[in-house]
Amino acid sequence: MSVEKNFGMRLAPHERRQIERLAKLRATTMKAAVLEAVQRRLEELEAEAQPPVPQGRLKDAQHLIGCFEGPETLSSDPQYMEGYGTS
């Protein structure tokens, strides 16, 4: 592993204490604790950006999604709401 450049930043005393506490809880160095926290957060953000995985019966019909013509949803069909709310 090659070292690219130094990266420094100023921390408030309470921020440094938080990093020290995290490192102690993880039984690691402050650097490793920060890098692990950054990696974990990146993975969370990347997972949020992924489209949802179909569940249940939709999972079984995933290969059929988008292969039929017609409105995307019933709400885009003007006749769907025709007469709604009238007795």
N, CA, C and O atoms as CSV, one atom per row, in Angstrom:
chain,resi,resn,atom,element,x,y,z
A,1,MET,N,N,0.857,-1.179,0.000
A,1,MET,CA,C,0.000,0.000,0.000
A,1,MET,C,C,0.895,1.231,0.000
A,1,MET,O,O,1.754,1.383,0.868
A,2,SER,N,N,0.691,2.096,-0.967
A,2,SER,CA,C,1.489,3.320,-1.027
A,2,SER,C,C,0.739,4.462,-0.360
A,2,SER,O,O,-0.490,4.526,-0.379
A,3,VAL,N,N,1.512,5.354,0.225
A,3,VAL,CA,C,0.933,6.509,0.903
A,3,VAL,C,C,0.911,7.663,-0.086
A,3,VAL,O,O,1.948,8.046,-0.629
A,4,GLU,N,N,-0.258,8.208,-0.314
A,4,GLU,CA,C,-0.410,9.291,-1.285
A,4,GLU,C,C,0.037,10.630,-0.710
A,4,GLU,O,O,1.061,11.178,-1.118
A,5,LYS,N,N,-0.735,11.154,0.241
A,5,LYS,CA,C,-0.470,12.448,0.844
A,5,LYS,C,C,-0.969,12.442,2.270
A,5,LYS,O,O,-1.816,11.635,2.650
A,6,ASN,N,N,-0.436,13.344,3.039
A,6,ASN,CA,C,-0.958,13.524,4.396
A,6,ASN,C,C,-2.296,14.235,4.318
A,6,ASN,O,O,-2.534,15.047,3.424
A,7,PHE,N,N,-3.152,13.924,5.252
A,7,PHE,CA,C,-4.449,14.588,5.341
A,7,PHE,C,C,-4.608,15.028,6.783
A,7,PHE,O,O,-4.670,14.199,7.691
A,8,GLY,N,N,-4.671,16.311,6.986
A,8,GLY,CA,C,-4.799,16.818,8.344
A,8,GLY,C,C,-6.046,17.660,8.482
A,8,GLY,O,O,-6.541,18.243,7.517
A,9,MET,N,N,-6.533,17.708,9.684
A,9,MET,CA,C,-7.683,18.559,9.943
A,9,MET,C,C,-7.674,18.958,11.407
A,9,MET,O,O,-7.159,18.240,12.264
A,10,ARG,N,N,-8.243,20.092,11.667
A,10,ARG,CA,C,-8.331,20.567,13.040
A,10,ARG,C,C,-9.594,19.991,13.669
A,10,ARG,O,O,-10.663,19.976,13.059
A,11,LEU,N,N,-9.445,19.523,14.887
A,11,LEU,CA,C,-10.568,18.949,15.614
A,11,LEU,C,C,-10.788,19.722,16.907
A,11,LEU,O,O,-9.841,20.124,17.582
A,12,ALA,N,N,-12.034,19.913,17.227
A,12,ALA,CA,C,-12.372,20.473,18.533
A,12,ALA,C,C,-12.052,19.400,19.573
A,12,ALA,O,O,-12.076,18.212,19.253
A,13,PRO,N,N,-11.756,19.792,20.796
A,13,PRO,CA,C,-11.417,18.798,21.819
A,13,PRO,C,C,-12.459,17.682,21.960
A,13,PRO,O,O,-12.102,16.515,22.120
A,14,HIS,N,N,-13.752,18.043,21.899
A,14,HIS,CA,C,-14.783,17.005,22.034
A,14,HIS,C,C,-14.797,16.056,20.836
A,14,HIS,O,O,-15.127,14.881,20.994
A,15,GLU,N,N,-14.446,16.541,19.643
A,15,GLU,CA,C,-14.399,15.666,18.468
A,15,GLU,C,C,-13.248,14.665,18.607
A,15,GLU,O,O,-13.396,13.484,18.293
A,16,ARG,N,N,-12.117,15.151,19.075
A,16,ARG,CA,C,-10.974,14.257,19.285
A,16,ARG,C,C,-11.306,13.196,20.342
A,16,ARG,O,O,-10.946,12.028,20.190
A,17,ARG,N,N,-11.981,13.604,21.394
A,17,ARG,CA,C,-12.364,12.650,22.444
A,17,ARG,C,C,-13.309,11.584,21.891
A,17,ARG,O,O,-13.221,10.412,22.255
A,18,GLN,N,N,-14.221,12.009,21.001
A,18,GLN,CA,C,-15.139,11.038,20.400
A,18,GLN,C,C,-14.374,10.008,19.567
A,18,GLN,O,O,-14.663,8.812,19.627
A,19,ILE,N,N,-13.406,10.476,18.797
A,19,ILE,CA,C,-12.609,9.557,17.972
A,19,ILE,C,C,-11.778,8.636,18.864
A,19,ILE,O,O,-11.669,7.438,18.603
A,20,GLU,N,N,-11.197,9.205,19.912
A,20,GLU,CA,C,-10.429,8.380,20.850
A,20,GLU,C,C,-11.317,7.318,21.496
A,20,GLU,O,O,-10.906,6.169,21.655
A,21,ARG,N,N,-12.532,7.710,21.865
A,21,ARG,CA,C,-13.478,6.778,22.483
A,21,ARG,C,C,-13.852,5.659,21.509
A,21,ARG,O,O,-13.904,4.488,21.883
A,22,LEU,N,N,-14.111,6.038,20.256
A,22,LEU,CA,C,-14.436,5.047,19.228
A,22,LEU,C,C,-13.274,4.084,19.031
A,22,LEU,O,O,-13.479,2.873,18.946
A,23,ALA,N,N,-12.054,4.612,18.959
A,23,ALA,CA,C,-10.876,3.767,18.770
A,23,ALA,C,C,-10.709,2.809,19.950
A,23,ALA,O,O,-10.374,1.639,19.760
A,24,LYS,N,N,-10.938,3.300,21.151
A,24,LYS,CA,C,-10.804,2.453,22.327
A,24,LYS,C,C,-11.862,1.346,22.316
A,24,LYS,O,O,-11.555,0.191,22.612
A,25,LEU,N,N,-13.116,1.699,21.971
A,25,LEU,CA,C,-14.183,0.699,21.907
A,25,LEU,C,C,-13.913,-0.363,20.847
A,25,LEU,O,O,-14.255,-1.532,21.026
A,26,ARG,N,N,-13.301,0.047,19.749
A,26,ARG,CA,C,-13.006,-0.879,18.655
A,26,ARG,C,C,-11.643,-1.547,18.832
A,26,ARG,O,O,-11.261,-2.396,18.026
A,27,ALA,N,N,-10.907,-1.170,19.884
A,27,ALA,CA,C,-9.564,-1.712,20.152
A,27,ALA,C,C,-8.655,-1.539,18.943
A,27,ALA,O,O,-8.022,-2.488,18.481
A,28,THR,N,N,-8.604,-0.301,18.437
A,28,THR,CA,C,-7.818,-0.007,17.255
A,28,THR,C,C,-7.238,1.395,17.372
A,28,THR,O,O,-7.396,2.052,18.400
A,29,THR,N,N,-6.574,1.847,16.331
A,29,THR,CA,C,-6.006,3.195,16.329
A,29,THR,C,C,-7.076,4.214,15.953
A,29,THR,O,O,-8.137,3.863,15.435
A,30,MET,N,N,-6.779,5.462,16.221
A,30,MET,CA,C,-7.720,6.524,15.838
A,30,MET,C,C,-7.888,6.552,14.326
A,30,MET,O,O,-9.002,6.710,13.827
A,31,LYS,N,N,-6.793,6.400,13.598
A,31,LYS,CA,C,-6.850,6.406,12.129
A,31,LYS,C,C,-7.748,5.284,11.621
A,31,LYS,O,O,-8.614,5.512,10.776
A,32,ALA,N,N,-7.543,4.069,12.137
A,32,ALA,CA,C,-8.340,2.928,11.690
A,32,ALA,C,C,-9.813,3.120,12.042
A,32,ALA,O,O,-10.692,2.743,11.268
A,33,ALA,N,N,-10.083,3.710,13.215
A,33,ALA,CA,C,-11.475,3.941,13.622
A,33,ALA,C,C,-12.156,4.926,12.674
A,33,ALA,O,O,-13.305,4.723,12.281
A,34,VAL,N,N,-11.447,5.990,12.309
A,34,VAL,CA,C,-12.017,6.985,11.389
A,34,VAL,C,C,-12.232,6.372,10.011
A,34,VAL,O,O,-13.288,6.561,9.407
A,35,LEU,N,N,-11.241,5.639,9.511
A,35,LEU,CA,C,-11.377,5.026,8.182
A,35,LEU,C,C,-12.512,4.009,8.151
A,35,LEU,O,O,-13.239,3.922,7.162
A,36,GLU,N,N,-12.668,3.242,9.224
A,36,GLU,CA,C,-13.768,2.283,9.289
A,36,GLU,C,C,-15.117,2.989,9.290
A,36,GLU,O,O,-16.053,2.547,8.625
A,37,ALA,N,N,-15.219,4.095,10.042
A,37,ALA,CA,C,-16.476,4.853,10.095
A,37,ALA,C,C,-16.806,5.449,8.727
A,37,ALA,O,O,-17.964,5.456,8.309
A,38,VAL,N,N,-15.791,5.944,8.039
A,38,VAL,CA,C,-16.008,6.511,6.701
A,38,VAL,C,C,-16.460,5.410,5.747
A,38,VAL,O,O,-17.407,5.603,4.983
A,39,GLN,N,N,-15.793,4.259,5.785
A,39,GLN,CA,C,-16.157,3.139,4.912
A,39,GLN,C,C,-17.583,2.681,5.168
A,39,GLN,O,O,-18.346,2.445,4.231
A,40,ARG,N,N,-17.941,2.556,6.440
A,40,ARG,CA,C,-19.298,2.123,6.798
A,40,ARG,C,C,-20.339,3.111,6.268
A,40,ARG,O,O,-21.368,2.703,5.730
A,41,ARG,N,N,-20.073,4.393,6.420
A,41,ARG,CA,C,-21.029,5.413,5.946
A,41,ARG,C,C,-21.141,5.389,4.424
A,41,ARG,O,O,-22.239,5.527,3.885
A,42,LEU,N,N,-20.026,5.218,3.730
A,42,LEU,CA,C,-20.068,5.112,2.269
A,42,LEU,C,C,-20.920,3.929,1.826
A,42,LEU,O,O,-21.711,4.044,0.890
A,43,GLU,N,N,-20.758,2.802,2.495
A,43,GLU,CA,C,-21.557,1.616,2.161
A,43,GLU,C,C,-23.043,1.867,2.391
A,43,GLU,O,O,-23.881,1.419,1.609
A,44,GLU,N,N,-23.371,2.592,3.475
A,44,GLU,CA,C,-24.776,2.927,3.741
A,44,GLU,C,C,-25.341,3.806,2.628
A,44,GLU,O,O,-26.442,3.559,2.137
A,45,LEU,N,N,-24.587,4.832,2.232
A,45,LEU,CA,C,-25.060,5.743,1.186
A,45,LEU,C,C,-25.197,5.033,-0.151
A,45,LEU,O,O,-26.151,5.283,-0.888
A,46,GLU,N,N,-24.255,4.150,-0.474
A,46,GLU,CA,C,-24.341,3.407,-1.732
A,46,GLU,C,C,-25.525,2.447,-1.716
A,46,GLU,O,O,-26.176,2.253,-2.742
A,47,ALA,N,N,-25.808,1.850,-0.574
A,47,ALA,CA,C,-26.960,0.946,-0.462
A,47,ALA,C,C,-28.263,1.709,-0.624
A,47,ALA,O,O,-29.208,1.200,-1.227
A,48,GLU,N,N,-28.328,2.929,-0.092
A,48,GLU,CA,C,-29.528,3.757,-0.230
A,48,GLU,C,C,-29.765,4.142,-1.686
A,48,GLU,O,O,-30.910,4.316,-2.101
A,49,ALA,N,N,-28.686,4.277,-2.467
A,49,ALA,CA,C,-28.801,4.695,-3.861
A,49,ALA,C,C,-29.238,3.556,-4.774
A,49,ALA,O,O,-29.674,3.803,-5.898
A,50,GLN,N,N,-29.127,2.309,-4.309
A,50,GLN,CA,C,-29.522,1.155,-5.110
A,50,GLN,C,C,-31.044,1.053,-5.170
A,50,GLN,O,O,-31.726,1.361,-4.193
A,51,PRO,N,N,-31.571,0.625,-6.303
A,51,PRO,CA,C,-33.027,0.421,-6.364
A,51,PRO,C,C,-33.425,-0.690,-5.404
A,51,PRO,O,O,-32.645,-1.609,-5.155
A,52,PRO,N,N,-34.633,-0.607,-4.867
A,52,PRO,CA,C,-35.065,-1.632,-3.909
A,52,PRO,C,C,-35.156,-3.007,-4.564
A,52,PRO,O,O,-35.512,-3.127,-5.737
A,53,VAL,N,N,-34.837,-4.018,-3.810
A,53,VAL,CA,C,-34.918,-5.398,-4.293
A,53,VAL,C,C,-36.348,-5.878,-4.083
A,53,VAL,O,O,-36.876,-5.804,-2.974
A,54,PRO,N,N,-36.979,-6.376,-5.159
A,54,PRO,CA,C,-38.347,-6.870,-5.009
A,54,PRO,C,C,-38.431,-7.977,-3.966
A,54,PRO,O,O,-37.517,-8.791,-3.833
A,55,GLN,N,N,-39.545,-7.996,-3.224
A,55,GLN,CA,C,-39.763,-8.982,-2.172
A,55,GLN,C,C,-41.022,-9.789,-2.486
A,55,GLN,O,O,-41.827,-9.388,-3.326
A,56,GLY,N,N,-41.185,-10.903,-1.825
A,56,GLY,CA,C,-42.406,-11.703,-1.928
A,56,GLY,C,C,-42.716,-12.162,-3.335
A,56,GLY,O,O,-41.832,-12.599,-4.071
A,57,ARG,N,N,-43.985,-12.059,-3.701
A,57,ARG,CA,C,-44.419,-12.524,-5.019
A,57,ARG,C,C,-43.848,-11.684,-6.146
A,57,ARG,O,O,-43.642,-12.188,-7.250
A,58,LEU,N,N,-43.589,-10.409,-5.885
A,58,LEU,CA,C,-42.995,-9.554,-6.910
A,58,LEU,C,C,-41.609,-10.068,-7.291
A,58,LEU,O,O,-41.191,-9.950,-8.443
A,59,LYS,N,N,-40.907,-10.631,-6.328
A,59,LYS,CA,C,-39.594,-11.204,-6.604
A,59,LYS,C,C,-39.708,-12.327,-7.632
A,59,LYS,O,O,-38.862,-12.455,-8.518
A,60,ASP,N,N,-40.751,-13.132,-7.509
A,60,ASP,CA,C,-40.950,-14.246,-8.433
A,60,ASP,C,C,-41.311,-13.775,-9.842
A,60,ASP,O,O,-41.052,-14.486,-10.813
A,61,ALA,N,N,-41.900,-12.599,-9.964
A,61,ALA,CA,C,-42.322,-12.075,-11.267
A,61,ALA,C,C,-41.381,-10.984,-11.772
A,61,ALA,O,O,-41.733,-10.243,-12.689
A,62,GLN,N,N,-40.203,-10.878,-11.193
A,62,GLN,CA,C,-39.275,-9.801,-11.551
A,62,GLN,C,C,-38.938,-9.812,-13.043
A,62,GLN,O,O,-38.773,-8.747,-13.637
A,63,HIS,N,N,-38.834,-10.961,-13.643
A,63,HIS,CA,C,-38.500,-11.057,-15.062
A,63,HIS,C,C,-39.610,-10.492,-15.957
A,63,HIS,O,O,-39.363,-10.231,-17.135
A,64,LEU,N,N,-40.819,-10.298,-15.431
A,64,LEU,CA,C,-41.946,-9.769,-16.209
A,64,LEU,C,C,-42.082,-8.248,-16.117
A,64,LEU,O,O,-42.816,-7.640,-16.896
A,65,ILE,N,N,-41.378,-7.638,-15.170
A,65,ILE,CA,C,-41.517,-6.191,-14.958
A,65,ILE,C,C,-41.060,-5.444,-16.206
A,65,ILE,O,O,-39.943,-5.635,-16.686
A,66,GLY,N,N,-41.939,-4.593,-16.722
A,66,GLY,CA,C,-41.627,-3.754,-17.867
A,66,GLY,C,C,-41.794,-4.404,-19.225
A,66,GLY,O,O,-41.456,-3.788,-20.235
A,67,CYS,N,N,-42.300,-5.624,-19.289
A,67,CYS,CA,C,-42.416,-6.275,-20.592
A,67,CYS,C,C,-43.818,-6.139,-21.196
A,67,CYS,O,O,-44.058,-6.633,-22.297
A,68,PHE,N,N,-44.746,-5.479,-20.494
A,68,PHE,CA,C,-46.097,-5.283,-21.008
A,68,PHE,C,C,-46.330,-3.821,-21.331
A,68,PHE,O,O,-45.745,-2.940,-20.700
A,69,GLU,N,N,-47.181,-3.558,-22.309
A,69,GLU,CA,C,-47.522,-2.192,-22.674
A,69,GLU,C,C,-48.740,-1.748,-21.882
A,69,GLU,O,O,-49.572,-2.564,-21.485
A,70,GLY,N,N,-48.833,-0.453,-21.660
A,70,GLY,CA,C,-49.970,0.088,-20.926
A,70,GLY,C,C,-49.498,1.157,-19.966
A,70,GLY,O,O,-48.312,1.486,-19.926
A,71,PRO,N,N,-50.436,1.708,-19.182
A,71,PRO,CA,C,-50.040,2.759,-18.252
A,71,PRO,C,C,-49.113,2.196,-17.173
A,71,PRO,O,O,-49.215,1.033,-16.784
A,72,GLU,N,N,-48.195,3.068,-16.698
A,72,GLU,CA,C,-47.268,2.634,-15.651
A,72,GLU,C,C,-48.020,2.303,-14.369
A,72,GLU,O,O,-47.704,1.332,-13.681
A,73,THR,N,N,-49.023,3.127,-14.056
A,73,THR,CA,C,-49.846,2.874,-12.878
A,73,THR,C,C,-51.289,3.167,-13.240
A,73,THR,O,O,-51.564,3.848,-14.229
A,74,LEU,N,N,-52.203,2.657,-12.444
A,74,LEU,CA,C,-53.618,2.923,-12.703
A,74,LEU,C,C,-53.927,4.406,-12.569
A,74,LEU,O,O,-54.846,4.909,-13.217
A,75,SER,N,N,-53.178,5.103,-11.746
A,75,SER,CA,C,-53.456,6.529,-11.540
A,75,SER,C,C,-53.160,7.359,-12.776
A,75,SER,O,O,-53.621,8.497,-12.871
A,76,SER,N,N,-52.393,6.815,-13.741
A,76,SER,CA,C,-52.128,7.576,-14.962
A,76,SER,C,C,-53.226,7.366,-16.003
A,76,SER,O,O,-53.216,8.017,-17.047
A,77,ASP,N,N,-54.163,6.474,-15.733
A,77,ASP,CA,C,-55.287,6.225,-16.629
A,77,ASP,C,C,-56.425,7.172,-16.248
A,77,ASP,O,O,-56.947,7.074,-15.137
A,78,PRO,N,N,-56.830,8.102,-17.151
A,78,PRO,CA,C,-57.867,9.068,-16.792
A,78,PRO,C,C,-59.201,8.424,-16.396
A,78,PRO,O,O,-59.948,9.006,-15.609
A,79,GLN,N,N,-59.513,7.238,-16.923
A,79,GLN,CA,C,-60.771,6.591,-16.600
A,79,GLN,C,C,-60.754,5.967,-15.207
A,79,GLN,O,O,-61.810,5.636,-14.669
A,80,TYR,N,N,-59.607,5.808,-14.633
A,80,TYR,CA,C,-59.488,5.162,-13.326
A,80,TYR,C,C,-60.235,5.954,-12.244
A,80,TYR,O,O,-60.872,5.353,-11.379
A,81,MET,N,N,-60.169,7.263,-12.278
A,81,MET,CA,C,-60.793,8.096,-11.255
A,81,MET,C,C,-62.205,8.555,-11.672
A,81,MET,O,O,-62.862,9.278,-10.923
A,82,GLU,N,N,-62.665,8.144,-12.842
A,82,GLU,CA,C,-63.963,8.579,-13.333
A,82,GLU,C,C,-65.068,8.108,-12.383
A,82,GLU,O,O,-65.186,6.916,-12.101
A,83,GLY,N,N,-65.861,9.039,-11.902
A,83,GLY,CA,C,-66.977,8.736,-11.023
A,83,GLY,C,C,-66.566,8.543,-9.578
A,83,GLY,O,O,-67.421,8.222,-8.752
A,84,TYR,N,N,-65.328,8.719,-9.238
A,84,TYR,CA,C,-64.867,8.523,-7.863
A,84,TYR,C,C,-65.476,9.593,-6.961
A,84,TYR,O,O,-65.436,10.775,-7.299
A,85,GLY,N,N,-66.028,9.207,-5.843
A,85,GLY,CA,C,-66.590,10.143,-4.871
A,85,GLY,C,C,-68.033,10.525,-5.137
A,85,GLY,O,O,-68.611,11.287,-4.362
A,86,THR,N,N,-68.637,10.022,-6.211
A,86,THR,CA,C,-70.048,10.325,-6.478
A,86,THR,C,C,-70.897,9.124,-6.091
A,86,THR,O,O,-70.489,7.972,-6.238
A,87,SER,N,N,-72.069,9.421,-5.601
A,87,SER,CA,C,-72.960,8.312,-5.186
A,87,SER,C,C,-74.050,8.093,-6.183
A,87,SER,O,O,-74.886,7.208,-6.000
